[in-house]
Amino acid sequence: MPSGPQYEETRRLLRDGHLHTVCQEAHCPNIFECFSRHTATFLILGDHCTRDCRFCAVQQGPLQPPDPDEPRRVARAAAEMRLRYVVVTSVTRDDLPDGGAAHFAATIEALRLAIPEVRVEVLIPDFQGDPAALAVVLAATPDVLNHNIETVPRLYPTVRPQAQYQRSLRLLADAARQAPHIPTKSGLMLGLGESDAEIRQTLADLRGAHCRLLTLGQYLQPTPRNLPVVRYVPPEEFNQWRRIALDLGFDHVAAAPFVRSSYQAGEVFSDMGKEFTSQ
């Protein structure tokens, strides 16, 4: 595997801070590029999940209580990495009454204390559709609220058996309604067996939920126990889907085989050419 001084420095900071990243736990193919640029997507609330999505390499249980010191450690690592745009995600914690919403809010607060000019994007689970949990995260005023739809509704029983397509759409719509000044974002994996018509409908559904930012990437099988790839989508098709999504009204679309939901998220935010300020 490739290595280098910047890559190893990022690994050391994360290791010393006893922190997890989705880059490592989900076997992201962009880990060397991002770590070498001193960029990482922090994974809070542990490294084990209450769900068993068939596309994801994050393991199920055992679960530990949220670590109250974790937000401070995330903020310290982000400051040492000199980050100005930080992406925070989590495992899904259906065992917690609020799904971990308060922990997200505490992490946003800690980051802003440590890095006054920081921008924070959160990639949240569905909180089992709890509007109160969503409100807790929105009250902490992240700069972008991301929740991935992941795939088309027909494939949910196979790809995301413990999730619900309509519940995820409602979360995005509720976020846009409760906090219209915070742009919402979602992502879709291609290559799991979806049809063109299903992709078009899913993109239309996302716009109907007032989703403003979109990522489209190729599904890659992270481990032998995960779903196989049905089709490798050529780069030119991703370009076509990007144009279609922009025509539907998305503010910004990142679409390419190696695009992931948090890949170059800071650049995406800057490229929108707009300032979203949290009130």
Summary of the structure (lengths in Angstrom):
residues: 279
radius of gyration: 17.5
end to end distance: 44.4
largest distance: 47.3
contacts: 922
relative contact order: 0.12
helix: 41%
strand: 15%
